[in-house]
């Protein structure tokens, strides 16, 4: 389970150091093998390889005759790149994916349970503030009974 927000820095080669608190879990779960792909919010998703393989199977079982499904398959599977954590706990984010997410130097790694989101820091701050200010929107029925 991955949770929490951590500021990270991309080095000149496009590598990101995975926070130490996650490294052992990633080694045990997937031997440091991850998959990085795009998200509709212009951030990147990083999945342990077994988690990604399950999601990919589910996506590819959906009917490609539905335009929305086909679009999602093209985006998520088409941009998926396998990346390996090196001996120093770093992963190299492919150039195309860095460009998609506007990742330059400062970024935020957000734990989301079974995966991470990797955001450009300024874009994350803007989106987070936008989401926080939109609190007047109605909650989906699933969340109305949830007590936090």
DSSP file (Angstrom, degrees, kcal/mol; ACC not computed):
  #  RESIDUE AA STRUCTURE BP1 BP2  ACC     N-H-->O    O-->H-N    N-H-->O    O-->H-N    TCO  KAPPA ALPHA  PHI   PSI    X-CA   Y-CA   Z-CA
    1    1 A X              0   0    0      0, 0.0     2,-0.5     0, 0.0   113,-0.2   0.000 360.0 360.0 360.0 124.3    0.0    0.0    0.0
    2    2 A X  E     +A  113   0A   0    111,-2.7   111,-3.4   113,-0.1     2,-0.3  -0.916 360.0 156.4-109.0 128.1    1.5    3.3   -1.1
    3    3 A X  E     +A  112   0A   0     -2,-0.5   109,-0.2   109,-0.2     2,-0.1  -0.981  26.4  51.3-146.9 157.9    0.3    6.5    0.5
    4    4 A X  E     -A  111   0A   0    107,-0.6   107,-3.3    -2,-0.3     2,-0.4  -0.134  69.7 -91.3 102.8 162.1    1.5   10.0    1.1
    5    5 A X  E     -A  110   0A   0    105,-0.2     2,-0.4    -2,-0.1   105,-0.2  -0.948  37.4-177.4-115.6 132.4    3.0   12.9   -0.9
    6    6 A X  E     -A  109   0A   0    103,-2.2   103,-3.0    -2,-0.4     2,-0.3  -0.994  25.0-130.0-133.4 128.7    6.7   13.2   -1.3
    7    7 A X  E     +A  108   0A   0     -2,-0.4     2,-0.3   101,-0.2   101,-0.2  -0.621  35.9 178.7 -72.5 132.7    8.7   16.0   -3.2
    8    8 A X  E     -A  107   0A   0     99,-2.5    99,-2.7    -2,-0.3     2,-0.4  -0.891  20.3-136.0-132.0 163.4   11.2   14.4   -5.5
    9    9 A X  E     -A  106   0A   0     -2,-0.3     8,-0.6    97,-0.2     2,-0.5  -0.968   9.6-139.1-123.4 136.3   13.7   15.7   -8.0
   10   10 A X  B     -F   16   0B   0     95,-2.9     6,-0.2    -2,-0.4    82,-0.0  -0.801  24.1-139.5 -88.8 132.9   14.4   14.5  -11.5
   11   11 A X    >   -     0   0    0      4,-2.1     3,-1.8    -2,-0.5    -1,-0.0  -0.220  36.1 -85.5 -82.1-178.5   18.1   14.5  -12.3
   12   12 A X  T 3  S+     0   0    0      1,-0.3    -1,-0.1     2,-0.1    -2,-0.0   0.745 130.1  51.7 -61.5 -24.7   19.6   15.6  -15.6
   13   13 A X  T 3  S-     0   0    0      2,-0.1    -1,-0.3     0, 0.0    -3,-0.0   0.509 122.0-103.8 -89.9  -5.3   19.0   12.1  -17.1
   14   14 A X  S <  S+     0   0    0     -3,-1.8    79,-2.4     1,-0.3     2,-0.3   0.694  71.2 146.9  90.8  20.4   15.3   12.0  -16.1
   15   15 A X  E     - G   0  92B   0     77,-0.2    -4,-2.1    75,-0.1     2,-0.4  -0.681  31.5-160.1 -92.9 146.5   15.8    9.7  -13.1
   16   16 A X  E     -FG  10  91B   0     75,-2.6    75,-2.5    -2,-0.3     2,-0.6  -0.987  16.9-131.3-123.5 133.0   13.7    9.9   -9.9
   17   17 A X  E     - G   0  90B   0     -8,-0.6     2,-0.3    -2,-0.4    73,-0.3  -0.749  22.2-132.9 -83.6 122.2   14.7    8.4   -6.6
   18   18 A X        -     0   0    0     71,-3.4     5,-0.1    -2,-0.6    -1,-0.0  -0.578  37.1 -97.5 -70.0 132.1   11.9    6.3   -5.1
   19   19 A X    >>  -     0   0    0     -2,-0.3     3,-2.1     1,-0.1     4,-0.9  -0.216  29.9-119.8 -53.9 141.7   11.6    7.3   -1.4
   20   20 A X  H >> S+     0   0    0      1,-0.3     3,-0.8     2,-0.2     4,-0.7   0.830 108.6  66.4 -53.3 -37.8   13.4    4.8    0.8
   21   21 A X  H 34 S+     0   0    0      1,-0.2    -1,-0.3     2,-0.1     4,-0.2   0.689 107.8  40.1 -63.5 -16.5   10.2    3.9    2.7
   22   22 A X  H <> S+     0   0    0     -3,-2.1     4,-2.3     2,-0.1    -1,-0.2   0.614  93.2  84.2-102.5 -16.2    8.8    2.3   -0.5
   23   23 A X  H <X S+     0   0    0     -4,-0.9     4,-2.5    -3,-0.8     5,-0.2   0.893  89.9  47.2 -61.5 -45.6   11.9    0.6   -1.9
   24   24 A X  H  X S+     0   0    0     -4,-0.7     4,-2.7     1,-0.2    -1,-0.2   0.903 112.4  50.9 -64.3 -40.2   11.7   -2.7    0.1
   25   25 A X  H  > S+     0   0    0     -4,-0.2     4,-2.8     1,-0.2     5,-0.2   0.913 112.0  47.5 -62.2 -41.4    8.0   -3.1   -0.7
   26   26 A X  H  X S+     0   0    0     -4,-2.3     4,-2.5     2,-0.2     6,-1.8   0.883 111.5  50.4 -68.2 -37.8    8.8   -2.6   -4.4
   27   27 A X  H  X S+     0   0    0     -4,-2.5     4,-1.5     4,-0.3    -2,-0.2   0.933 116.4  41.5 -63.5 -44.4   11.7   -5.1   -4.2
   28   28 A X  H  < S+     0   0    0     -4,-2.7    -2,-0.2    -5,-0.2    -1,-0.2   0.896 120.4  42.2 -69.9 -40.4    9.5   -7.7   -2.5
   29   29 A X  H  < S-     0   0    0     -4,-2.8    -2,-0.2    -5,-0.2    -3,-0.2   0.881 140.6  -3.2 -76.3 -40.1    6.4   -7.1   -4.6
   30   30 A X  H >< S-     0   0    0     -4,-2.5     3,-2.0    -5,-0.2    -3,-0.2   0.223  90.1-108.8-144.2  15.9    7.9   -6.8   -8.1
   31   31 A X  T 3< S-     0   0    0     -4,-1.5    -4,-0.3    -5,-0.3    -3,-0.1   0.831  82.3 -58.2  53.8  33.4   11.7   -6.9   -7.8
   32   32 A X  T 3  S+     0   0    0     -6,-1.8    53,-2.7     1,-0.2     2,-0.6   0.595 101.5 139.4  76.1  11.0   11.8   -3.2   -8.6
   33   33 A X  E <   +B   84   0A   0     -3,-2.0    16,-2.6    -7,-0.3     2,-0.3  -0.804  25.6 170.5 -93.1 122.5   10.1   -3.7  -11.9
   34   34 A X  E     -BC  83  48A   0     49,-3.3    49,-2.9    -2,-0.6     2,-0.4  -0.804  28.3-138.4-125.1 164.8    7.5   -0.9  -12.6
   35   35 A X  E     -BC  82  47A   0     12,-2.6    12,-2.9    -2,-0.3     2,-0.4  -0.997  15.9-161.4-124.7 133.3    5.3    0.3  -15.5
   36   36 A X  E     +BC  81  46A   0     45,-2.8    45,-2.5    -2,-0.4     2,-0.3  -0.946  20.5 156.2-115.4 132.7    4.9    4.0  -16.1
   37   37 A X  E     - C   0  45A   0      8,-2.3     8,-2.9    -2,-0.4     2,-0.1  -0.885  38.8 -85.8-146.2 177.1    2.1    5.3  -18.3
   38   38 A X  E     - C   0  44A   0     37,-0.5     2,-0.3    -2,-0.3     6,-0.2  -0.442  28.9-154.3 -88.5 159.4    0.0    8.5  -18.8
   39   39 A X    >   -     0   0    0      4,-1.5     3,-1.9    -2,-0.1     4,-0.3  -0.942  29.5-115.3-129.3 153.6   -3.1    9.7  -17.0
   40   40 A X  T 3  S+     0   0    0     -2,-0.3     4,-0.0     1,-0.3    -2,-0.0   0.682 113.7  63.3 -63.7 -17.8   -5.8   12.0  -18.3
   41   41 A X  T 3  S-     0   0    0      2,-0.1    -1,-0.3     1,-0.0     3,-0.1   0.283 119.7-107.1 -88.8  11.2   -4.8   14.6  -15.7
   42   42 A X  S <  S+     0   0    0     -3,-1.9     2,-0.2     1,-0.3    -2,-0.1   0.852  85.9 110.9  63.5  38.0   -1.4   15.0  -17.4
   43   43 A X        -     0   0    0     -4,-0.3    -4,-1.5    76,-0.1     2,-0.3  -0.711  68.4-108.4-119.2-179.9    0.5   13.2  -14.7
   44   44 A X  E     -CD  38 118A   0     74,-2.3    74,-2.7    -2,-0.2     2,-0.5  -0.859  18.5-142.9-111.8 149.4    2.2    9.8  -14.9
   45   45 A X  E     -CD  37 117A   0     -8,-2.9    -8,-2.3    -2,-0.3     2,-0.5  -0.935  10.6-163.6-109.5 131.8    1.1    6.6  -13.2
   46   46 A X  E     -CD  36 116A   0     70,-2.6    70,-2.4    -2,-0.5     2,-0.4  -0.969  12.8-179.6-118.7 117.2    3.7    4.2  -11.8
   47   47 A X  E     -CD  35 115A   0    -12,-2.9   -12,-2.6    -2,-0.5    68,-0.2  -0.892  35.3-111.0-114.0 141.3    2.5    0.6  -11.1
   48   48 A X  E >>  -C   34   0A   0     66,-0.7     4,-2.3    -2,-0.4     3,-0.7  -0.518  45.4-109.6 -59.3 142.4    4.4   -2.4   -9.7
   49   49 A X  H 3> S+     0   0    0    -16,-2.6     4,-2.6     1,-0.3     5,-0.2   0.852 116.2  51.1 -50.6 -46.0    4.6   -4.7  -12.7
   50   50 A X  H 3> S+     0   0    0    -17,-0.2     4,-1.6     1,-0.2    -1,-0.3   0.891 111.0  49.4 -62.3 -36.4    2.1   -7.3  -11.3
   51   51 A X  H <> S+     0   0    0     -3,-0.7     4,-2.0     2,-0.2    -1,-0.2   0.931 112.4  48.1 -64.1 -45.3   -0.5   -4.6  -10.6
   52   52 A X  H  X S+     0   0    0     -4,-2.3     4,-3.4     1,-0.2     5,-0.2   0.916 106.7  55.7 -62.8 -43.4   -0.1   -3.2  -14.1
   53   53 A X  H  X S+     0   0    0     -4,-2.6     4,-2.1     1,-0.2    -1,-0.2   0.883 108.2  49.2 -59.4 -37.7   -0.4   -6.6  -15.8
   54   54 A X  H  X S+     0   0    0     -4,-1.6     4,-2.0     2,-0.2    -1,-0.2   0.922 113.8  45.2 -65.9 -44.0   -3.7   -7.2  -14.0
   55   55 A X  H  X S+     0   0    0     -4,-2.0     4,-2.8     2,-0.2    -2,-0.2   0.916 111.6  52.6 -65.4 -43.7   -5.0   -3.7  -15.1
   56   56 A X  H  X S+     0   0    0     -4,-3.4     4,-2.6     1,-0.2    -1,-0.2   0.909 108.1  51.0 -60.3 -43.0   -3.7   -4.2  -18.7
   57   57 A X  H  X S+     0   0    0     -4,-2.1     4,-1.2    -5,-0.2    -1,-0.2   0.931 111.8  47.5 -60.0 -45.0   -5.6   -7.6  -18.9
   58   58 A X  H  X S+     0   0    0     -4,-2.0     4,-0.7     1,-0.2     3,-0.4   0.917 113.0  48.6 -63.2 -43.4   -8.8   -6.0  -17.7
   59   59 A X  H >< S+     0   0    0     -4,-2.8     3,-0.9     1,-0.2    -1,-0.2   0.916 111.1  49.2 -61.8 -43.6   -8.4   -3.1  -20.2
   60   60 A X  H 3< S+     0   0    0     -4,-2.6    -1,-0.2     1,-0.2    -2,-0.2   0.673 102.9  61.8 -76.1 -15.8   -7.7   -5.3  -23.1
   61   61 A X  H 3< S+     0   0    0     -4,-1.2    -1,-0.2    -3,-0.4    -2,-0.2   0.694  86.1  95.8 -78.3 -19.0  -10.7   -7.5  -22.4
   62   62 A X  S << S-     0   0    0     -3,-0.9     2,-0.4    -4,-0.7    -3,-0.0  -0.330  94.0 -89.2 -70.5 155.2  -13.0   -4.5  -22.9
   63   63 A X    >   -     0   0    0      1,-0.2     3,-1.2     2,-0.1     7,-0.2  -0.486  26.8-157.4 -70.4 122.7  -14.6   -4.1  -26.3
   64   64 A X  T 3  S+     0   0    0     -2,-0.4    -1,-0.2     1,-0.2     6,-0.1   0.467  85.4  79.4 -78.5   0.1  -12.5   -2.0  -28.6
   65   65 A X  T 3  S+     0   0    0      4,-0.1     2,-0.6     5,-0.0    -1,-0.2   0.639  75.4  84.3 -79.0 -14.3  -15.6   -1.2  -30.6
   66   66 A X  S <> S-     0   0    0     -3,-1.2     4,-2.7     1,-0.1     3,-0.4  -0.805  77.6-145.1 -89.5 119.6  -16.5    1.4  -28.0
   67   67 A X  H  > S+     0   0    0     -2,-0.6     4,-2.3     1,-0.2     5,-0.2   0.854  97.1  50.2 -54.9 -40.3  -14.7    4.6  -28.8
   68   68 A X  H  > S+     0   0    0      2,-0.2     4,-1.9     1,-0.2    -1,-0.2   0.892 112.8  47.1 -66.8 -38.1  -14.1    5.6  -25.1
   69   69 A X  H  > S+     0   0    0     -3,-0.4     4,-2.7     2,-0.2    -2,-0.2   0.942 112.5  49.0 -66.3 -47.5  -12.7    2.2  -24.3
   70   70 A X  H  X S+     0   0    0     -4,-2.7     4,-2.6     1,-0.2    -2,-0.2   0.888 110.0  52.2 -60.4 -40.2  -10.4    2.2  -27.4
   71   71 A X  H  X S+     0   0    0     -4,-2.3     4,-2.4    -5,-0.3    -1,-0.2   0.922 110.8  47.2 -62.1 -44.7   -9.2    5.7  -26.5
   72   72 A X  H  X S+     0   0    0     -4,-1.9     4,-2.9     2,-0.2     5,-0.5   0.906 112.0  50.2 -64.4 -42.4   -8.3    4.6  -23.0
   73   73 A X  H  X>S+     0   0    0     -4,-2.7     4,-1.7     1,-0.2     5,-1.3   0.928 111.5  48.9 -60.7 -45.1   -6.6    1.5  -24.3
   74   74 A X  H  <5S+     0   0    0     -4,-2.6     4,-0.4    -5,-0.2    -2,-0.2   0.918 117.0  41.4 -61.5 -43.7   -4.6    3.5  -26.8
   75   75 A X  H  X5S+     0   0    0     -4,-2.4     4,-1.2    -5,-0.2   -37,-0.5   0.970 123.5  33.2 -70.5 -53.7   -3.5    6.0  -24.1
   76   76 A X  H  <5S+     0   0    0     -4,-2.9     4,-0.4    -5,-0.2    -3,-0.2   0.944 130.0  31.0 -74.6 -47.9   -2.7    3.8  -21.2
   77   77 A X  T ><5S+     0   0    0     -4,-1.7     3,-0.8    -5,-0.5    -3,-0.2   0.887 118.0  56.2 -78.1 -38.9   -1.4    0.7  -22.9
   78   78 A X  T 34<S+     0   0    0     -5,-1.3    -1,-0.2    -4,-0.4    -2,-0.2   0.793 114.8  38.2 -63.7 -28.4    0.1    2.5  -25.8
   79   79 A X  T 3< S+     0   0    0     -4,-1.2    -1,-0.2    -5,-0.1    -2,-0.2   0.431  86.5 124.7-100.5  -0.7    2.2    4.7  -23.6
   80   80 A X    <   -     0   0    0     -3,-0.8     2,-0.4    -4,-0.4   -43,-0.2  -0.397  37.1-176.0 -66.8 131.3    3.1    2.1  -21.0
   81   81 A X  E     -B   36   0A   0    -45,-2.5   -45,-2.8    -2,-0.1     2,-0.4  -0.995  23.6-129.5-130.1 131.4    6.8    1.7  -20.5
   82   82 A X  E     -B   35   0A   0     -2,-0.4     2,-0.3   -47,-0.2   -47,-0.2  -0.644  31.5-178.4 -77.9 132.7    8.6   -0.9  -18.3
   83   83 A X  E     -B   34   0A   0    -49,-2.9   -49,-3.3    -2,-0.4     2,-0.4  -0.976  14.2-145.6-133.0 147.3   11.1    0.8  -16.0
   84   84 A X  E     -B   33   0A   0     -2,-0.3     8,-0.4   -51,-0.2     2,-0.4  -0.913  16.7-124.5-116.9 138.8   13.4   -0.8  -13.5
   85   85 A X        -     0   0    0    -53,-2.7     6,-0.2    -2,-0.4   -68,-0.1  -0.668  33.1-141.2 -76.6 128.9   14.5    0.5  -10.1
   86   86 A X    >   -     0   0    0      4,-2.8     3,-2.1    -2,-0.4    -1,-0.1  -0.183  33.4 -84.9 -84.2-177.6   18.3    0.6  -10.1
   87   87 A X  T 3  S+     0   0    0      1,-0.3    -1,-0.1     2,-0.1    -2,-0.1   0.640 129.4  53.3 -64.0 -15.5   20.6   -0.3   -7.1
   88   88 A X  T 3  S-     0   0    0      2,-0.1    -1,-0.3     0, 0.0    -3,-0.0   0.288 121.4-104.6-101.3   7.3   20.3    3.3   -5.8
   89   89 A X  S <  S+     0   0    0     -3,-2.1   -71,-3.4     1,-0.3     2,-0.3   0.698  76.8 135.7  79.6  19.5   16.4    3.2   -5.8
   90   90 A X  E     -G   17   0B   0    -73,-0.3    -4,-2.8   -75,-0.0     2,-0.4  -0.727  38.9-158.7-102.2 150.8   16.1    5.3   -8.9
   91   91 A X  E     -G   16   0B   0    -75,-2.5   -75,-2.6    -2,-0.3     2,-0.7  -0.984  17.2-131.8-124.5 141.3   13.9    4.9  -12.0
   92   92 A X  E     -G   15   0B   0     -8,-0.4     2,-0.6    -2,-0.4   -77,-0.2  -0.822  17.6-149.6 -92.3 117.6   14.5    6.4  -15.4
   93   93 A X        -     0   0    0    -79,-2.4     5,-0.1    -2,-0.7   -10,-0.0  -0.778  27.7-111.8 -87.6 122.2   11.3    8.1  -16.7
   94   94 A X    >>  -     0   0    0     -2,-0.6     4,-2.4     1,-0.1     3,-0.5  -0.183  21.8-119.0 -55.9 144.6   11.3    7.9  -20.5
   95   95 A X  H 3> S+     0   0    0      1,-0.2     4,-2.6     2,-0.2     5,-0.2   0.871 111.7  54.6 -52.7 -44.6   11.7   11.3  -22.3
   96   96 A X  H 3> S+     0   0    0      1,-0.2     4,-2.1     2,-0.2    -1,-0.2   0.880 110.6  46.0 -60.8 -38.7    8.3   11.0  -24.0
   97   97 A X  H <> S+     0   0    0     -3,-0.5     4,-2.1     2,-0.2    -1,-0.2   0.877 110.3  52.9 -73.1 -37.6    6.5   10.5  -20.7
   98   98 A X  H  <>S+     0   0    0     -4,-2.4     5,-2.7     1,-0.2     4,-0.3   0.919 111.1  48.0 -60.9 -42.0    8.4   13.3  -19.0
   99   99 A X  H ><5S+     0   0    0     -4,-2.6     3,-1.2     3,-0.2    -2,-0.2   0.917 108.5  54.0 -65.2 -42.9    7.4   15.6  -21.9
  100  100 A X  H 3<5S+     0   0    0     -4,-2.1    -1,-0.2     1,-0.3    -2,-0.2   0.912 116.2  38.0 -56.5 -44.5    3.7   14.5  -21.6
  101  101 A X  T 3<5S-     0   0    0     -4,-2.1    19,-0.5    -5,-0.1    -1,-0.3   0.342 109.2-122.0 -91.3   6.1    3.6   15.3  -17.9
  102  102 A X  T < 5 +     0   0    0     -3,-1.2     2,-0.5    -4,-0.3    -3,-0.2   0.859  49.9 170.6  54.5  38.3    5.8   18.5  -18.2
  103  103 A X      < +     0   0    0     -5,-2.7    -1,-0.2    -6,-0.2     4,-0.1  -0.692  11.8 147.3 -83.9 125.8    8.3   17.0  -15.8
  104  104 A X  S    S-     0   0    0     -2,-0.5    -1,-0.2     2,-0.4   -90,-0.1   0.651  71.1 -40.3-119.4 -72.8   11.4   19.1  -15.6
  105  105 A X  S    S+     0   0    0      1,-0.3   -95,-2.9   -96,-0.1     2,-0.4   0.653 115.4  56.0-128.4 -56.8   13.1   19.1  -12.2
  106  106 A X  E     +A    9   0A   0    -97,-0.2    15,-2.0   -99,-0.0    -2,-0.4  -0.738  64.1 159.6 -93.5 129.9   10.7   19.4   -9.2
  107  107 A X  E     -AE   8 120A   0    -99,-2.7   -99,-2.5    -2,-0.4     2,-0.4  -0.885  33.4-130.6-141.8 170.0    8.0   16.8   -8.9
  108  108 A X  E     -AE   7 119A   0     11,-2.5    11,-2.6    -2,-0.3     2,-0.6  -0.996  11.5-153.0-127.2 130.7    5.6   15.2   -6.4
  109  109 A X  E     -AE   6 118A   0   -103,-3.0  -103,-2.2    -2,-0.4     2,-0.6  -0.926  15.5-164.6-104.5 118.5    5.2   11.5   -6.0
  110  110 A X  E     -AE   5 117A   0      7,-3.1     7,-2.3    -2,-0.6     2,-0.3  -0.911  14.0-137.3-110.6 118.9    1.7   10.7   -4.7
  111  111 A X  E     +AE   4 116A   0   -107,-3.3  -107,-0.6    -2,-0.6     5,-0.2  -0.586  22.4 178.6 -72.4 131.7    0.9    7.3   -3.2
  112  112 A X  E     -A    3   0A   0      3,-3.1     2,-1.4    -2,-0.3     3,-0.2  -0.311  50.7 -96.8-131.2  48.6   -2.4    6.0   -4.4
  113  113 A X  E    S+A    2   0A   0   -111,-3.4  -111,-2.7     1,-0.2    -1,-0.1  -0.590 114.1  18.7  79.2 -93.7   -2.8    2.6   -2.8
  114  114 A X  S    S+     0   0    0     -2,-1.4   -66,-0.7  -113,-0.2     2,-0.3   0.424 132.9  22.7 -92.9   0.5   -1.6    0.2   -5.5
  115  115 A X  E    S-D   47   0A   0     -3,-0.2    -3,-3.1  -113,-0.2     2,-0.3  -0.906  70.8-118.1-152.0 175.5    0.2    2.8   -7.6
  116  116 A X  E     -DE  46 111A   0    -70,-2.4   -70,-2.6    -2,-0.3     2,-0.4  -0.904  13.8-145.3-118.0 152.2    2.0    6.2   -7.6
  117  117 A X  E     -DE  45 110A   0     -7,-2.3    -7,-3.1    -2,-0.3     2,-0.5  -0.963  11.6-155.5-109.6 138.2    1.1    9.3   -9.4
  118  118 A X  E     +DE  44 109A   0    -74,-2.7   -74,-2.3    -2,-0.4     2,-0.3  -0.967  19.8 178.9-116.9 116.7    4.1   11.5  -10.5
  119  119 A X  E     - E   0 108A   0    -11,-2.6   -11,-2.5    -2,-0.5     2,-0.3  -0.868  38.1-109.1-118.4 145.6    3.2   15.1  -11.0
  120  120 A X  E  >  - E   0 107A   0    -19,-0.5     4,-2.7    -2,-0.3   -13,-0.3  -0.592  41.7-124.4 -60.6 134.3    5.1   18.3  -12.0
  121  121 A X  H  > S+     0   0    0    -15,-2.0     4,-2.3    -2,-0.3     5,-0.2   0.892 106.3  45.6 -59.3 -44.4    5.2   20.1   -8.7
  122  122 A X  H  > S+     0   0    0    -16,-0.3     4,-2.1     2,-0.2    -1,-0.2   0.896 113.7  49.5 -68.5 -38.1    3.5   23.3  -10.0
  123  123 A X  H  > S+     0   0    0      2,-0.2     4,-2.7     1,-0.2     5,-0.2   0.916 110.7  51.1 -64.7 -41.6    0.8   21.5  -11.9
  124  124 A X  H  X S+     0   0    0     -4,-2.7     4,-3.1     1,-0.2     5,-0.3   0.940 109.4  49.8 -59.2 -47.4    0.1   19.4   -8.7
  125  125 A X  H  X S+     0   0    0     -4,-2.3     4,-2.1    -5,-0.2    -1,-0.2   0.901 112.5  47.6 -60.2 -41.4   -0.2   22.5   -6.6
  126  126 A X  H  X S+     0   0    0     -4,-2.1     4,-2.3     2,-0.2    -1,-0.2   0.945 115.4  43.9 -64.4 -48.5   -2.6   24.1   -9.1
  127  127 A X  H  X S+     0   0    0     -4,-2.7     4,-2.9     2,-0.2     5,-0.2   0.916 112.8  51.8 -64.8 -43.6   -4.8   21.0   -9.4
  128  128 A X  H  X S+     0   0    0     -4,-3.1     4,-2.4    -5,-0.2    -1,-0.2   0.926 112.1  46.1 -58.5 -45.7   -4.8   20.3   -5.7
  129  129 A X  H  X S+     0   0    0     -4,-2.1     4,-2.0    -5,-0.3    -1,-0.2   0.887 112.3  51.5 -65.4 -38.5   -5.9   23.9   -5.0
  130  130 A X  H  X S+     0   0    0     -4,-2.3     4,-0.9     2,-0.2    -2,-0.2   0.928 111.5  46.9 -62.0 -45.8   -8.6   23.7   -7.7
  131  131 A X  H  < S+     0   0    0     -4,-2.9     3,-0.5     1,-0.2    -2,-0.2   0.890 111.8  50.7 -64.8 -39.5   -9.9   20.4   -6.3
  132  132 A X  H >< S+     0   0    0     -4,-2.4     3,-0.7     1,-0.2    -1,-0.2   0.867 109.8  49.8 -66.9 -36.0  -10.0   21.9   -2.7
  133  133 A X  H 3< S+     0   0    0     -4,-2.0     3,-0.4     1,-0.2    -1,-0.2   0.645  98.7  68.8 -78.1 -13.1  -11.9   25.0   -3.9
  134  134 A X  T ><  +     0   0    0     -4,-0.9     3,-1.6    -3,-0.5    -1,-0.2   0.014  60.6 123.1 -91.4  28.1  -14.5   22.9   -5.7
  135  135 A X  T <   +     0   0    0     -3,-0.7    -1,-0.2     1,-0.3    -2,-0.1   0.609  57.2  73.5 -68.6 -10.8  -15.9   21.5   -2.4
  136  136 A X  T 3  S+     0   0    0     -3,-0.4    -1,-0.3     2,-0.1     2,-0.1   0.524  73.8 107.2 -81.0  -3.5  -19.4   22.8   -3.3
  137  137 A X  S <  S-     0   0    0     -3,-1.6     2,-0.1     1,-0.1    -3,-0.0  -0.443  80.9-100.5 -75.0 148.9  -19.9   20.1   -5.8
  138  138 A X        -     0   0    0     -2,-0.1     2,-0.2     1,-0.1    -1,-0.1  -0.397  35.2-122.5 -67.9 142.2  -22.2   17.2   -5.0
  139  139 A X        -     0   0    0      1,-0.1    -1,-0.1    -2,-0.1     5,-0.1  -0.575  30.1-101.8 -81.5 147.5  -20.7   13.9   -3.9
  140  140 A X    >>  -     0   0    0     -2,-0.2     3,-1.5     1,-0.1     4,-1.0  -0.342  36.4-109.1 -61.6 152.5  -21.3   10.7   -5.8
  141  141 A X  H 3> S+     0   0    0      1,-0.3     4,-0.6     2,-0.2     3,-0.5   0.828 117.3  63.7 -54.4 -35.1  -23.9    8.5   -4.1
  142  142 A X  H 34 S+     0   0    0      1,-0.2    -1,-0.3     2,-0.1     3,-0.2   0.821 108.3  41.1 -59.6 -31.9  -21.2    6.0   -3.2
  143  143 A X  H X4 S+     0   0    0     -3,-1.5     3,-1.3     1,-0.2    -1,-0.2   0.612  91.1  84.5 -94.7 -13.1  -19.5    8.6   -1.0
  144  144 A X  H 3< S+     0   0    0     -4,-1.0    -1,-0.2    -3,-0.5    -2,-0.1   0.808  94.9  44.6 -62.4 -29.4  -22.5   10.2    0.7
  145  145 A X  T 3< S+     0   0    0     -4,-0.6     2,-0.3    -3,-0.2    -1,-0.3   0.482  89.3 109.3 -93.3  -2.4  -22.6    7.6    3.4
  146  146 A X    <   -     0   0    0     -3,-1.3     2,-0.5    -4,-0.1    -3,-0.0  -0.586  54.6-156.3 -78.6 131.3  -18.8    7.6    4.0
  147  147 A X              0   0    0     -2,-0.3    -2,-0.1     1,-0.1    -3,-0.0  -0.934 360.0 360.0-108.2 125.7  -17.8    9.1    7.3
  148  148 A X              0   0    0     -2,-0.5    -1,-0.1     0, 0.0    -2,-0.0   0.405 360.0 360.0-106.4 360.0  -14.2   10.5    7.5
